[in-house]
Structure formats: C-alpha cells, structure tokens
Amino acid sequence: MTKVQLIAMVFLAGLLTGTCAEEWRPVNDAATLNDFMAGSTLVREEGGEQIRGTYNEDGNGLLYAWGAEFPRSWKIVGDVIEVDADRATSRFRLEASVSNPQVYRAIDASTGATYILRKDNDITVAEGAAKDGAKSGGPAAASSSEIAAELANPNS
C-alpha cells in the first residue's frame, strides 16, 4: 500500500466517522417529548453568564438570566414542543442522536436555528450558540423585549 492510498483511506474513514456522528432521528412521539421536558432544567452559557430554564411537569417554568426571572409555559402540540415567552411562542422539533442517546438537536420551527443539547438525568446543557437563527427568546434565552422590560422595571 502506498502512502497516497493510506492517506486516502484515513481521509475516507474520517469522512465516514463524521457522517455517522451527525445522524439524527426525529423524536415525534408526544409522550417522549413530554418526558423530555417535564421536570427538566435546560442550561446554556451566553456572554459568560449561565442561563437556566426550569420546566415543571404542569407545563409552567422559569428562565433565570442576568439576575432576573422570566416566566415560561410549555406544551406538546403534535410533534412540536411549544414554549410561550413574553407574548411570543417558540416551536421546536426535537431530534435524537443515533450514536449518543444523551445528545439531542432542537430545531426552531420558524427560524431554523439549531441547538445541540446534552441531557444528563434531568439537566440538559445547550452546547454552543444557536446556528443560523434569530435571537428571539425561547426555552433557554430571554428575548430582547423581556430583557428591556426587566431593565425598565424599577422594582427589579
């Protein structure tokens, strides 16, 4: 085997491994989606600040960010997780990694933004920033209007 053939084999093996790592299967069963959200905590970092959303089994929740609390509610509608925040509703489809049962991908149904999530028991960590999406708030992000309202509130 020549060096060129060996390098080509290593390159192709790397491509195949990368392809397998990116395989996702839709999570579209309402009971599974409900189990994913009910009693869970979603955590992510933004600007060096930890943002945490807690989601209760009763469909309510709170987002803790920048020293403030932002109410949330959630429900499963068909195969979508809907999160209501500040007069806006975010809709997410959920996909599970084929190769790692702890890794999920949430896709914002309206913007296409994707979030990689790692679930450890009832704690779910968003890895990195959203890809290809708008910053309109959601399960682990306060919207700009929520932040503005909190900053304008003299009681906070």
N, C-alpha and C positions, 0 to 999 in steps of 0.2 A: 504494500500500500504506500503510495507516495504521500508527501507532506500535503500536497494540494487536496488529495482525496480525504485525508484525515481531517484537515481544516473544514472541508465541505461537510463531512459527517458531523463534526462537532457543531457547526453552524446550524445544520438541519435539526439536530437533536435539540438545540436551544430554541429554535422556532416552534417545534412540536411541543416542548415543555411549556413555553409561553402561551401557546394556543390552549392547551389543556387547563392552565391556570385561570383562563378568562372565560371558562364555560359557566353559564348561568342557567338555572331552570326557574320558570315563573312560580311564584307562590300565590295561587289564586283561590285557595280554599278559605272560606270565611272563618272557620274555626281555627285554622293555623294562623291566619293573620291576627285574629283576636288574641290568641295565646302569645303571639309575638309582642303585642302592645300592652296587654293587661298586666299591670303591676311592674312595668319595666321602667328603667331610667336610661335616657339617651344622653351621652356626654360627648362634647367636642371642644376643641380649642379654637379660639379666634382672637387674634391680636394678643396672644399671651394670656388671655383670660379663659378660664374654664366656664363653659356654658352647660347647664344641666337642665334637662326636661324630665319630669316625673309624670308617669301616666298610670292613673288608677284604673282598677277593674270596672268602676262605674262610668267610665267614659270622660272623666274630668282629669285635669292635670295642671301643672305649673311649670313655667320656664323660669329658671333662675339665671340672670345675666346682669352683669355690671351693677351688682348690689341691689337689684330690683326683682320683683316677681311679676310675671306676665301670665295671666290665666290662659289655659288651653282646654279644649274639649276634643274628643276624638271618637270616631265610629268607623265601622267597616261597612262599605257600600259595595256590594258585589265583590269584585276582586281588588278593590282600592281601599287604602287607608286614608280617611279624610281627617284633617286636623284643622279645627277652627281657631283662628287667632286674630284678634283685633279687626273684626268685621270682614275678615278675608278667610277663605278656605283653601288650604293646600291639599292636593290629592297626590298620593304616592302609590306607585306599583312597587311590589317587593319581589326580588329575585334572590334565590339562594345559590351560593357557590356549589358547583358539582363536586369539587375536590376538597372543600373545607366546610363542614357543617356549621361552623361558628361565624362564617362570613356571609354577609348579605349585601345586596345593592338596592338602594331605594332610588326610584326614578320619579322625579316630579312630572306629573302627567301634563302640566301646562307649559313648563319651560324646557323640559328635557334634561334638567340638571340631574346629575347622578351623584350619589353619596355612597361610599363604601363604609359598611357598618360591621363591626366585630362584636358579637354578642357573647358575653361571659356571664352565665347564670342570668340574672335579671338586669345586668348592666350592659348597655350597648354603646360602644365607642365609635364615633364617626372619625374615619381616618382621612385627614387632609380636607381641603376645601371642596366645595361643590364644583363639578366640572360642567362647563357650558350652561350655566343657569343664572337666573337673576337672584338678587338678594331681597326677597320679598317676605321673609319670615317663614316660620314653619315649625316642625317638631323640636328643633334644637337651634333656632335662630329667631331673634326678635326682629320684627320688621322695622324699617326706618320710622314709620309713623308711631309705633309703640315706643320706641326709644325717645322720640321727640315729645310724646305725651308724658312720659316719665320725667324727662328733664324739665318740662314746663310745670310739673306738679310741685307746688311749694311744700307739700306735706311729705315729699319723699327725700 
